[in-house]
Amino acid sequence: MPIRYILKQLLMPPGVLLLLIVLAWWWRRRFPRLAGACFVAGVGGLWLMSLPLVVEWGARQLEREPALSAVQWPALAQRADAIVILG
C-alpha cells in the first residue's frame, strides 16, 4: 500500500485528532503543558464530531443543492445525455 494513502487518512479529520492524542502521549513527560493542550484538542475534537448537532451542521454545509421536486421529474428524460448502469 503506498504511503500516500496512509498519509491521506491521517490528515483527514478523525486521523488528525487521533494524531494529536498520540502526540500528547509522546510529549507527556518532555512538554507536559503542550501535551495537555494536544490531548484536550484531540479528545474535544472527537467529542464534537460525535455530537448530532455538529454532524447536521456539517451535512448542511456539504449538501447545499436542493433536491428535485416531483414537478421536475418528467423533464429529466429530455435532458439525459447518458445512461449509467451499476452492477
C-alpha positions in Angstrom: 0.0 0.0 0.0 1.5 3.4 -1.0 2.4 5.7 1.8 0.2 8.5 0.3 -3.0 6.6 1.3 -1.8 6.3 4.9 -0.9 10.0 5.0 -4.2 10.9 3.4 -6.1 9.0 6.1 -4.0 10.5 8.9 -4.6 14.1 7.7 -8.3 13.8 7.4 -10.5 14.9 10.4 -10.6 11.8 12.6 -7.0 10.9 11.8 -5.5 14.3 12.7 -7.4 14.2 16.0 -6.0 10.8 16.8 -2.5 12.1 15.9 -3.0 14.9 18.4 -3.8 12.3 21.1 -0.7 10.2 20.1 1.5 13.3 20.2 0.1 14.2 23.6 1.1 10.7 24.9 4.5 11.0 23.3 5.2 14.5 24.8 3.6 13.9 28.2 7.0 13.9 30.1 9.0 16.3 27.9 6.3 19.0 27.3 3.5 18.4 29.8 1.6 21.7 29.0 1.8 21.1 25.3 0.8 17.5 25.8 -2.2 18.5 27.8 -3.3 21.0 25.1 -2.9 18.4 22.4 -4.9 15.9 24.4 -7.7 18.3 25.1 -7.8 19.4 21.5 -7.8 15.8 20.3 -10.4 14.4 22.7 -12.5 17.6 22.4 -12.5 17.4 18.6 -13.5 13.7 18.7 -16.3 14.6 21.1 -17.5 17.4 19.0 -17.5 15.2 15.9 -19.8 12.8 17.6 -22.5 15.3 18.5 -25.6 15.2 16.3 -25.7 19.0 16.1 -22.2 19.2 14.6 -22.9 16.3 12.2 -26.1 18.0 10.9 -24.2 21.3 10.5 -21.5 19.6 8.5 -24.1 17.8 6.3 -25.8 21.1 5.7 -22.5 22.6 4.6 -21.9 19.8 2.1 -25.4 19.4 0.8 -26.4 22.9 -0.4 -28.0 21.8 -3.6 -31.8 21.4 -3.2 -33.4 18.1 -4.1 -35.6 17.9 -7.3 -39.3 18.5 -6.8 -41.8 16.0 -8.3 -42.7 18.6 -11.0 -39.2 18.4 -12.4 -39.0 14.6 -12.8 -40.7 14.3 -16.2 -38.3 16.8 -17.8 -35.3 14.7 -16.8 -35.8 12.3 -19.6 -35.3 15.0 -22.3 -32.1 16.3 -20.5 -30.4 12.9 -20.1 -27.2 12.5 -22.1 -26.1 9.1 -20.8 -27.5 6.1 -19.1 -25.4 4.6 -16.3 -25.9 1.0 -15.3 -24.3 0.0 -12.0 -23.9 -3.6 -11.2 
